[in-house]
Amino acid sequence: MTDSAAIRPRSAPLRVALAQFKPQKGRVRDNLARIRSWISAESGVTDVVVFPETAACGYFLEGGVVEAAMTAEDLAAALGPPTQDGAPDVVIGFYERWRQRLYNSLAYLAPVDGAFTVVHVHRKIFLPTYGVFDEARFVETGRDVRTFDTRFGRMGLLICEDMWHSLPATILALAGAEILLVGSASPARGFRPGAGRPGNLERWDMLARTTAQEHGVFVVVSQLVGSEGGKLFPGGSIAVGPDGQTLARGPLYDECVTRLALDGAELSRARFESPLLADLEQMLPHLQRSLAGTQGQLPERPLRGGDPSVKPTATPSPVDRSVLELDLAAVERTLVEFIREEVVRRRGFERVVLGVSGGVDSSVSLHLAVRALGPENVRAIRLPYAISSPESLEHADLVIKQTGAQAETIEITGPVDAYARHDPDITDLRRANLQARVRAVILFDQSAKHHALPLGTGNKSERLLGYYTWHADDSPPINPLGDLFKTQVWALARHLGIPEVIVEKPASADLIRGVTAQDELGVSYHDADLILYWLLEGYRPDELARCGFPAAKVELVWKRINSTHWKRELPT
């Protein structure tokens, strides 16, 4: 290990750029061309440019990792020669091909003798394979973390979840790292009231601050932006000083280069004020013995849990609805950006079509689409059947006029009844499903006519309860309300200013005259949403019943979830 101070002659602050980048999924050549131009723009301005995790190709590639992967040397060569004097060092996330295996990696490249040279490669250690993540299926696990010396000092690299575990950062700090450079692709999730930004970024702020302050190091986190496969990366990159103070922050949802200067003198001041790293170095030999003894040590008597007779410490409550509350302004901004990303940038459309029924879901989707794309690019189509409620048509007209969207009305009575005449025994349920499927067929044909992407209007409650027509309501390629419970859609509708007459009316599919959603489901959304929330949090029906939830309603919701899995599966 060399002495980093010996190779750090400069006294001027280190100029760092957080390159909050939005890659085109799988288009490595195009992404690297844009990265080249960004690097060129930073020449003479910045010392180190930090791009996010998988900036070269996009994150959610799954099987496409094989085609996108390259060696670190190929990555350096693809950037071409530095365009001019004063070219910066560069950190880039990419899928790496190394020793006949694939990795999620971060490379540190430096301009040397007219070319970019690989200084260090970090291969991601902790691969999330849960929730929306599936990394371990497609890449190998990295095995170590190491510091490395640069012309600007000693540094360490981490990738996303590596930072969520305390040990990798601790190892780098103990090995002399003065700056931790972190690349991340963290999808937006968690929109509790008051935060003003997604909850995952609040967690990142906390991680960066506590890591920097504990070890007396600079922490620089560059976040991916853009949308991939229904997951939206919000950006929000952050840099934190060794005293835990935020030095710079990238914007939400936008590509941006955020520049800042790191003053090396702050390291000494912070470590003098709070010598936690020195304390750790002193105790390290003792802790290493303790660490060596932890292998395979499971408690003889695990913490109590799983016993039906034991009431959970944190009890779900049938009257506490705060768990469903959202930061509605942040949700609005996120969903508007999601529509822009998915419709325009990822799929190459400028317009959308959607069916507007006069209900709250389609009204919210319409408002979001107009805010995302402009009223001239949104075609709102009313598709009434003979028994459709006149009130529904009036409400659809009301919200269309409110948004200024392009309007069209197409009667579906003719085609539905033409088919029904061939089957005099058709039931109300079959006729209702037929209406929904005819509407979907028409929307897709209107999509082709207007070169406009169909936009979905379904919510999370309907999806989980199976309360939708298979291959009809669920067929549009993007669905902005798909992760909102029905009661959250109502709250968002009020936030967006949708007329109360639409928000307040009983939920109904308007397929069978006089039948509401509660009639068909056997439970109100007000009750079902809270039960759904806690079931998704891992509570069993019997546990919720012991917490005071009506057992019959819990059982009904549980049965609907389990009996409608087939509707949520892809074709076998």
Order of alpha helices (4+ residues) and beta strands (2+ residues): beta-alpha-beta-alpha-alpha-beta-beta-beta-beta-beta-alpha-beta-alpha-beta-beta-beta-beta-beta-beta-alpha-alpha-alpha-beta-alpha-beta-alpha-beta-alpha-alpha-beta-alpha-alpha-alpha-alpha-alpha-alpha-alpha
